[in-house]
Amino acid sequence: MAMGVFGTLWLTNHLHSLGPAHPAAPVREPHLVLAAVAARTQRLDLGLLAASVVYRNPALLAKMITTLDVLSGGRAILGIGAGHPRTQAEAESYGYAFPLVRARMEMLDHALEVIRPMIGARPAGGAPPNWPRPLRPGGIPVLVAGSGEQRLLWIAAKHADMINLSLASGDSLARIPHKLDVLRQHCVTVGRDPAQITVTYKATMAVAETREQARAAWDQWAPSFGLGEPTAEAGAFVGEPAEIAGMIRPFLDAGIDHLVVELAAGTGPESVALAAKALTPLMPATGS
């Protein structure tokens, strides 16, 4: 978290609501929302967590994220993934093919072969033209989302500046060191230093002045997304600020560099302030 407690702002890449409790909830096109946010902020890095590779032509996605980088003064991050299986119906409802996971991994690898030269610091021969160039020194960083050990982590080792680990249902904090070891092995295979890849993890948080208030906020929010009992070991943090800080610290100790937090109680000033109160004591441990 580069600037203060909150260094980045991430939006999901959905075309319509997937929440069972609110199927008609409004969903806005995320790149347009990020452009609006860019005009109203000065420091936050901005990205999607994550753009599904089946939704956009790779060269067009590179142009879109470059435009965001220019509009924001060099604050864009390209977040991309192979598409979660639960989004198959969403993709098909908008006319996008949703092939099997092996084919989607091939699409992701190919997409990054196209995108990386377009959003780098300097134009690359053979890449589609992309003017204006990104403003961020060194080019726009790429985040790859997922944690499949055979293909996804290999693709991340080849292309990513950041990775957002996602654990399968039933997995928990205990699996993170193993996933990072697999990533390191892939980095050795492709000839990269694992230290070049920032490790992120997406968590949910319901924070309030009391544990009872936090649990009430979770119970009101979670059914909309089909979520049940919160488990800290899986990255669902519910409680008072000091209590939540204790839940998060083991993730940092396991190798997570950057925590992406979805606030179950909403993003009003009070919730954001309480989340900052929970995260502030952890900042020295993140090295930022």
Secondary structure by P-SEA (a helix, b strand, c coil): cccccccbbbbbbcccccccccccccccaaaaaaaaaaaccccbbbbccccccccccaaaaaaaaaaaaaaaccbbbbbbccccccaaaaaaaaccccccaaaaaaaaaaaaaacccccccccccccccccccccccccbbbbbbccccccaaaaaaacccbbbbbbcccccccaaaaaaaaaaaaaaaaccccccbbbbbbbbbbccccaaaaaaaaaaccccccccccccccccccccaaaaaaaaaaaaaacccbbbbbbcccccaaaaaaaaaacccccccccc
